[in-house]
Amino acid sequence: MKVGEVTDGGYKQSAGGDSRAEKMSAAKERQQKVDEQMKGLDEEPAEVDEKIGQVDEQPLQNGNSLTVHNYIRKKEGNFVRCRSIEFTILERSSVLKIKPLIPSIRLRQLEALLWRLPPHHPKKDLILEEYLTCQSGYAGEKTLKYYLRPFLYQKDLHFFHNLRLSQFGYFFEIDLLIISKGQIIFIENKNTKGKHTFKSNQFLREEEKINGKSAPDVFKEPLLQVKSQQRDFMSWLGSKNLQIPPLRKIHFVTLTHKQAYINPDSSVAEIANKIFRVECLPFILQKNLECSGPSPLSDHQIKRLIKLIMSNHESLKLNLKTYNILPTQLLKGIRCLKCSAIPMVREKLTWICRKCSFRSTNPIAASLEDYALLVRENITCNQIQDFLLMSSPQSAYRCIRKLELEKKNALKNRMYSLKKFIVK
């Protein structure tokens, strides 16, 4: 039956004795009202094509798209014409393709472990030191990403942050890998402050103290480090039997801390062209991209290379056994989303923090994320009840249904996946 059409059959005689002719007359009046409301729906305005049920998709700049849905909806007994518009925006994080910068799993694990360890646990200072080191590295990488803004929408550039690949049972990590059709660029980032002195096979960092005295910290020379990453990557690429033409290979070391400066007495010959503050990166990178010459890689080869890299990337994960910490030592309960105090208490339909009085109706997901990061990716209903200190299995099951956790096996001893809390 068409929209607004009225059939002749199906009417029954009412108890009041109204005739069939009166019924038909009333039906015709309703039909006329509908026809008036539907008038003009089949016309096509000059601006936008509005055929009923049609979907118009219009590509916009920078990969965005505009989708228009035209349809009819019955509202309060009347038929009205409606239009829904979907504006799809290609987010910047996905434009910095293919592996955008996000907090590493190890950083999130260390943070969750600091929340879940008792205040006076003997390993807490060690965990805090490692967390601050990882946090400093991530802050430096965010600064590095900030200065890559001029290259966000260049479709021929592919960015890989925090890449970790394995070869012959050993792992090597690359802070930032940039692949274009003509070259591969390796960038090692240092987010340390103070005076940086580069000498043969070593890197010295001196942080100025209030009393004027300071002892230098000795690290591996970063140019050797990034050269080793370049060698390891090209060796790894050769072991995968991916047939690609020779590419131009470039490597840099960037200093991102605002109080970092290079000692002019450094004896490394390459320091002027290879080691610099991050503010210089956009200009040096643009200069090298303009001098890249012909593009030996085809689009198909680029796609195969990207797929190969992403399928072999393995994130560094923390293992509690490394620190001799057992899951039973972790604090149980729902963590406060504001001050991270454990546990929150339930009052009617609200969870309340006893430390800062923060209230929330749904703070459970963050605590299950802690469990997924520190214990394992699968959990049972009884384990949810135990870890979150819930009063009954029914409360745990309501939590499962509300969060729409994926089922992993049959009904008996059923496990639920928490993987969605890890992969973000």
N, C-alpha and C positions, 0 to 999 in steps of 0.2 A: 504494500500500500504506500502511495506517495505521501510526502509530507503535507499535512493539512487536508488530505482527501477524506471524505465521509461516505461510507457505504450505505446502500438502501436497506440492507437487511440487518437483522440482529436487534431490532427494537421490540420491546415487549409492551403489551397493554398495561397501563398503570392502574393502580387500585381505584383512582378517582374517575376512571372511565374516559380519559382523553382519547380522541380519535387518532387514527394513523395519519390523517392529513395534517393535524396540528403538530404531530411529532415531526413530520417531514418538513413542515414550514419552519419549525425551530431549528432543524438541522441545516436548512438552507441559509438561515441567518448566520449561524455559526460559521458556515463555509464562506460566506461573503466577508466576514470579519477576518478570517484566516487569509483569504485572497488579498485583502487590503494590506495586511501585515507582510505578506510574502511578495507584494508587488515590487518589482525592481531587482529581485534577487538574481535573476538570470541575465541582467544587464552587466556589461563589463566596463567599469570606469576606465578612464584613459590612463590613470596613474598606476594602478595595481590590478593585476588579473585576479578576480575574486570568484572564479567558478567554484560551485559548491563541492566540498570534499577535495579540492586540489591543494597540493603542497608545492610551494614555490621555494626553491633554494637559490640564493644569490651569493656567489663568492665575493668576499671583500678583500681589502688589502691585508698583508702580513698573515695570510692563512686563515683569517676570520671568516665566518659564514653567517648569513641571515636566512632563517627558514620561517616561512609564513604558512600557517595552517588555517584554512577557511572551512567553517562548518556551521550547522544550524543547531541551536539548543532550545528546548522547551523550558520556558521560565514563567511560572505563575499562570499557566494555561495559555501563554502566548509563545509564538515561534519567533525567535530573534536571531539575527545573523551575528556570528562571533568570529573573531580572528585571534589566534595565539601566535606570538612571535618568539622564536628562539634565536638568541644572539650568541653564537659560540665564539669564545675568545681563546686564542692560542696563548696560554700563559707563558710568562717570561721564563719560568723555571724549566718548561719543556722546550723552549726555544734554545736555551743553553744545553742543547742536546749533546750526547745521547744519554749521558749519565749525569744528571744535575747534582748540585751540591746540597746534601742533606746531612743532618747529624749522623755520624756513623753508629752502627749497632753497638760497638764497644763503648762509645761515649755514653749512649743511653743506658747500657748495662751498668757502667760505673756509677752513673747518677742514681739509678734505681737501687743499687747496692748500698750507697750512702744513706738513702732513705730507710732501707730495711734492716740495716745492721743496728744492734743495740748501741747506745751512746758510748759505752766504755769498752767496746770490742777491741782486742789488741791489734787487729788488722786495719782498723778504720783510718789511721794516719797514713798508712801505705796506700790504701784505696783513694784517699783524698788527694795525695800527691800525684798519683797517676791520672786522676780525674782532671786536676788543674792543668796538667801537661796536655792532655787530649783537648781540653776546652780552649787552651791557648792556641793550639794548632788549628782548631776549627774556626776560631775568631780570625786568624790570619788568612785562612782560605776564603772567608766571607769578604775580607778586605780585597783579596785578589780578584774575587768575582765582581766586586763593585767596579774595579777599573777595567773590566772586560765589557762594560756597557756598550761601547761603540761597535762591538762585534755581535751583539745579541741576535740581529735578524739577518745575518749573512748565511744563506742556506748552504753554502759550500764549506762551512766550518762545522766540525763536530767535536764537542767538548766531553771529556771524561774526567770527572773529579774523583779523587781517592780510589784509583784503580789498583786492584790487588790480584795478581796472576801467579800461577804456580808452574814451575818447570823442574823436572827431575826430583820432585818431592820438596822443593824449596820455594818460598814465596818471595816476590819482590813487589814493592809498592811504588806508585807514581802519583805525586800530588795532583798534577794536571797534565793531561795528554790532549793535544789538539791535532786533529787530522783534517787535512784538506786534500784536494785532488792531486796536488803537486808536492806536498811535504808533510812531515810529521814533526811536531814541536813538543819538547819535553820541558816542563817547568817544575823546579823544586822551590818550595816556599819556606822561608824562615821567619818566624814571628818572635824574635828575641830582641831585647833592647840592649843598649850599650855600644861600646866600641868593638867593631868586628875587624879582626886582623886575619888575613888569608896568607898562609905560607905553604910551602911545599908539603903536601900530604896531610895537612892539618888546618884546623880552623879554630882561632882563639877568640873568645868573647869576654870582654871586661865590662863589668857593670860598676859604674862609679858609686862609691860609698860616701857617706857624710864626712867621715874622718879623712877622706882623701886616699885611703888605701883600698886596694881590691886585688883579689887573686883571680887570674884568668881561668875560665872554664875551657877545656879542650874538647873539640868534637871532630868528627870526620869531615875532611875538607869537602864542602858542598858541591864543588865542580866535579870532583871525582865521583861523588854520590850520584849526580844526575847523569854523568857519562856511563856509570855502571848500569843505571836504569835503562838508558838508551841501548846499551849492548845487550842487556838481558831481554828487552822487549823484541829487538830484531832477531835474536837467537830463538826466542819463543815463537815468533812469527814464522821463522824458517822451519821449525819443527812441526808446524800445522799443515805444511804442504799447500799453502795458499799461494797460487801463482799470481804475483803482482809485479809490475815493473819497479826498478829502483827508484826510490824517493829521496828527496832532499831532507836531511835530518838536522834539526837545530835544537840546542838546549840552552836554558837560561836558569839563573838563580835570582829570586826576588826577595827583598827584605820588606816586610809589611808593617813591622812595629814602628810607631811614630817617633820613638826615641832611639832608633837604630841608625848608626852611621858607620861608614867604612873608613878604616885607618888608611891614610894616604901612604903609609910606609909598607903596605902589603906588597909581597914579592911575587905574586902570581901574575904572569904576563897577560892572561886572558881577562883579568878582572874588569877592565874598562868596558868591554863589549858583552860580557857574559853575566856579571853580577851587578845588580843595580837596585835602587829603591823601586817599589811597585808603581809609583807615579809615572815612571818612565816606560812602563810596559806597553801601554797603548801605542805609543809612537814607534817603539822598536818593533813591536809585532806588526804594525801596519807597513813599515818599511820592508820587513822580510816577506810579507805576503805579496807586496807589489813586485818583488824581485824573484818570485817563485818560478817564473818561466812557464813553459807549456804544462798542461795537465795530463800526466800519463795515466791516471786512474779513471776508469769509466764509472758511471753511476752504478752499474751492477757490481763492479769490484768493490766500490765503497760500501754498498749494502752488505756484501759478504763479509768484509772486514769488520764492520760494526757488529754484525750478528756473532761473529767468531769471538770478538772481545767480550761482549756482554754475556755470552753463554759460558765463558770461562772465568768471569770475575767471581771471587769468593770474599765475602766480608770477613774481617777479623772479629772473632767473637771471644768473649770472656768465659772462662771455665772456673766455677767456684772451687773445684778441686785444686787449682793452681795456688789458691790462697788458704787451702785447708779449711774451707768454710762449708758447712753442711746446710742443706735447705731447712733443716729443723731449727737452725740458729737465726733465721730471718724473722723479723717482727711480723706478726699476723694482724689482719684487720684492714679496713678500708682507709686509704690514705687521703688526707685532706688536700683538696686541689689548690688551696691558697697557701698554706704554710707547711704542707707535707707531714704534719703530725699524724701519728698512728696510735690508736684507731679512732675513727669517727663512730658516733653512737646514733642509734635509730630512735626517733621520736615521731610516732605516727607515720606519715609518708615522707618525712624529711630526715636526712642524715646531717648531724651537727658535730662540728669540731669542738672538743672540750678546751682546746688551747686558744683558738682565735675566734670562736663562735661563728665560724663560716657555716652557711647552710647550703645544702644541695640536694636535689631530688634524684640525681643520677650520677654519683661519683664512682661507680663500680668499674667502669671501663679502664680507668687509669691504673687501678690496683691489679686488674687481670693482665694489663700490659706488663706490670712489674713481674708477675708470675711467669709470663711467657718469656721475658728477657732473662730471668735468673734461674728458673727451674726447668721448664720444658714447654713445648708448643701445644701439647694436648693436655686436657684436664677432664676429670669426671665431675659429676654433680656433687658427690660427697667431698671431693677435694676443694671445690668452690666453697662449699659450706664451711669447711675447716679453715681454709686460708683467709676467707673474708669474715670469719667469726659470725656466721649467720645462725639464726636461732633454729632453723628447721630445713630439711631437704626441699620442702615446698618453696621456701624463699629463694633457695639456690636455683631451682628449676624455673621460677618466674624470671630470675635474672638471665638465665640462658635464653628463654623465649624473647625477652625484651631486646637482648643484644643480637639475636638471630645468629647464634653460633652454629657453625657447620658441624654436622654429625660425621663421625669418623668410622663407626662400625655398627654392629647389630645392637639390639635393645639391651642385651645383657652386658653389664660393665661398659656401657656406652661411653665413648670418649668424644670430646668436643674440641675442635681446632681453635687455637688462639693466634693463628698465623697472621690474621688481618691486623693484629695489634703490633706486630713486628715490622711487616712490610708496609711502608707508608709512602 
